Amino acid sequence: MRSVINTEKLTDVQTVATKLKQLPEKVQMYIAGYTEGVLAMANSDNAQSSHEHPGKIAS
């Protein structure tokens, strides 16, 4: 099975990565920690939602 890559989104991600590289290391680490926390909360919400609705598939 072949994955299709959306080149428009890839370009956006590359632009953000380039901009992040220009920031001081402490700022990069802060952003990484914040992002990790947000993703953990989102995953927790999805897991909790699927427990509340047993037939539901978490998105």
Backbone bond lengths (Angstrom), bond angles and torsions (degrees), N, CA, C in turn:
res aa  C-N    CA-C-N  psi(-1)  N-CA   C-N-CA  omega(-1)  CA-C   N-CA-C  phi
1 M - - - 1.453 - - 1.533 109.16 -
2 R 1.296 116.20 131.57 1.457 122.52 -178.70 1.515 110.95 -101.80
3 S 1.320 116.84 135.57 1.457 121.56 176.39 1.519 109.36 -89.94
4 V 1.309 115.50 141.87 1.458 120.97 176.17 1.525 107.45 -98.70
5 I 1.316 116.03 127.44 1.457 120.85 -179.49 1.524 108.89 -100.29
6 N 1.318 114.91 126.47 1.455 121.28 176.60 1.532 107.16 -78.90
7 T 1.319 116.54 104.33 1.461 120.98 -174.94 1.534 112.41 -65.45
8 E 1.312 117.07 -26.88 1.466 119.97 177.91 1.529 109.99 -66.24
9 K 1.339 115.89 -45.37 1.465 119.69 178.42 1.520 110.79 -68.45
10 L 1.314 117.39 -36.77 1.459 121.41 177.71 1.522 110.38 -60.56
11 T 1.304 117.22 -42.38 1.462 121.85 178.02 1.527 110.31 -62.42
12 D 1.334 117.13 -41.20 1.464 120.93 177.75 1.525 111.12 -61.60
13 V 1.329 116.48 -44.32 1.464 121.24 -179.88 1.524 110.38 -64.05
14 Q 1.320 116.91 -41.47 1.466 120.64 178.89 1.530 111.00 -64.11
15 T 1.323 116.95 -38.28 1.461 121.15 178.33 1.525 110.42 -64.24
16 V 1.338 116.89 -45.53 1.467 120.70 178.96 1.531 110.13 -62.59
17 A 1.333 117.35 -43.67 1.468 120.94 179.70 1.529 110.97 -60.85
18 T 1.303 117.34 -40.81 1.467 121.63 178.85 1.525 110.36 -63.10
19 K 1.325 116.57 -43.42 1.465 120.99 179.48 1.527 110.90 -65.82
20 L 1.339 116.73 -39.86 1.467 120.46 179.67 1.524 111.32 -63.50
21 K 1.317 117.13 -37.31 1.469 121.19 179.18 1.525 111.86 -60.87
22 Q 1.331 116.84 -26.04 1.459 121.32 -177.40 1.530 112.29 -80.05
23 L 1.328 116.99 -13.27 1.462 120.80 -178.51 1.525 110.62 -81.40
24 P 1.345 116.69 155.04 1.459 119.54 175.14 1.540 110.72 -61.68
25 E 1.339 116.34 152.33 1.463 121.09 -175.44 1.528 112.13 -58.44
26 K 1.326 118.31 -38.55 1.472 120.79 179.87 1.530 110.98 -62.13
27 V 1.302 116.83 -38.89 1.466 121.18 179.17 1.531 109.68 -68.75
28 Q 1.326 116.66 -40.86 1.469 120.32 176.95 1.526 110.44 -59.29
29 M 1.328 116.85 -43.83 1.468 120.94 -178.94 1.533 110.77 -65.85
30 Y 1.325 117.13 -38.63 1.466 120.93 177.64 1.531 109.84 -62.20
31 I 1.317 116.64 -46.41 1.466 121.20 -179.90 1.525 110.27 -63.25
32 A 1.327 116.86 -42.15 1.469 120.54 178.93 1.524 110.80 -61.54
33 G 1.322 117.47 -43.74 1.463 121.24 179.07 1.519 111.80 -65.13
34 Y 1.316 116.40 -43.10 1.462 120.84 178.81 1.531 110.26 -61.83
35 T 1.330 115.66 -45.68 1.462 120.81 179.99 1.516 111.26 -62.10
36 E 1.325 116.46 -42.49 1.461 120.79 179.08 1.533 110.61 -60.79
37 G 1.330 116.77 -41.09 1.466 120.94 178.36 1.521 112.19 -65.12
38 V 1.307 116.53 -42.27 1.474 120.54 179.54 1.526 110.23 -64.17
39 L 1.324 116.90 -43.21 1.467 120.03 179.01 1.525 111.10 -65.16
40 A 1.327 117.42 -39.51 1.470 120.63 178.48 1.527 110.17 -62.75
41 M 1.326 116.87 -41.18 1.470 120.04 178.38 1.522 110.51 -64.86
42 A 1.316 117.29 -42.15 1.466 121.19 -179.42 1.523 109.95 -63.89
43 N 1.334 116.97 -42.83 1.462 120.59 178.54 1.516 110.77 -65.12
44 S 1.323 116.81 -37.94 1.462 121.58 178.61 1.531 110.31 -65.30
45 D 1.324 116.33 -42.51 1.471 120.88 178.47 1.516 110.84 -62.65
46 N 1.339 117.42 -41.97 1.462 121.29 179.15 1.513 110.87 -65.60
47 A 1.328 117.64 -41.55 1.464 121.36 -179.94 1.522 109.81 -66.01
48 Q 1.320 116.44 -43.05 1.461 120.80 -179.92 1.526 110.08 -65.10
49 S 1.312 117.39 -40.95 1.459 122.01 179.78 1.521 111.14 -62.27
50 S 1.338 117.38 -40.02 1.457 119.47 -179.25 1.521 111.16 -71.92
51 H 1.345 118.40 -24.81 1.470 121.19 175.18 1.524 110.60 -74.19
52 E 1.327 115.90 -34.38 1.461 120.15 -179.74 1.522 111.21 -73.92
53 H 1.339 116.59 -29.17 1.462 122.71 -179.26 1.522 107.46 -127.11
54 P 1.332 117.47 85.41 1.474 121.84 -171.06 1.526 116.31 -51.71
55 G 1.282 122.06 -32.33 1.462 121.79 -177.91 1.508 113.64 -86.31
56 K 1.338 116.93 -7.57 1.465 121.73 -174.26 1.522 110.67 -79.98
57 I 1.314 115.77 138.45 1.462 122.06 175.52 1.522 106.88 -95.11
58 A 1.345 115.95 127.21 1.455 120.54 179.20 1.520 109.78 -66.90
59 S 1.333 116.53 136.98 1.463 119.92 179.97 1.484 112.19 -92.26
